[in-house]
Amino acid sequence: MSDKHIVSAFDRDLEAIQAQILKMGGLVEAAILDAAKSLEERDEELAEKVRNSDRVIDDLEELINENCAKLIALRAPTAVDLRVILTVMKVSGNLERIADYAKNMAKRNGVLVQMSPINGSYAALRRMAREVQLMLKDALDAYIKRDAELAIDVIHRDRDVDQMYNALFREFLTFMMEDPRNITPCMHLHFIAKNTERMGDHVTSIAEQVVYLVTGDLPDDLRPKGDMTSVNPELGQV
């Protein structure tokens, strides 16, 4: 009876933590979409909402880490149970970093609204952010369902985000070369594109943690290397 009580108490505690992870994930998904929308629509109020939501997300990460530490101390989980807790902590850390990138995107909105828009760039950034958000949704679904195949699919989709980034990188170079007045806005937009690409990397890390949770092993060399701007000089030619 005592063992059953301990097991059920552990399960309840873990279920509560996983509910917090899902809440955090939902807030981060919204932050990604809202940050991109605020840029495209030049909506400073929405950008402010994204910046303010970051504090809520940070607080959730802190709460999740505290609850995980308590669960380890009180329940002394082993094997699979410990793997679940460690995965939760890794996932929450990645979610917090994604939210930071969304906040940084929103911060640049105040500067960009004072400049002439760069044709097509905002819509392209929003599509890129939407792809990252969909990847995150699937990564969280894979976590809940313990679906390693879906997680691996998310890992491979990061290449699409990298290719979007590479295309935008070239586009911004073209705009800057055509008109020096485009240099400042394009530099801001490039940082936003890079932040979005980094979000994709953190989503990929979440998916890798799901594979670890399900199989007990991290995937070997599954993550595709799609961002070649730092190693391929041809991407700097327009």
Secondary structure by P-SEA (a helix, b strand, c coil): caaaaaaaaaaaaaaaaaaaaaaaaaaaaaaaaaaaaaaaaccaaaaaaaaaaaaaaaaaaaaaaaaaaaaaaaccccaaaaaaaaaaaaaaaaaaaaaaaaaaaaaaaaaaaacccccaaaaaaaaaaaaaaaaaaaaaaaaaaccaaaaaaaaaaaaaaaaaaaaaaaaaaaaaaacccaaaaaaaaaaaaaaaaaaaaaaaaaaaaaaaaacccccccccccccccccccccccc
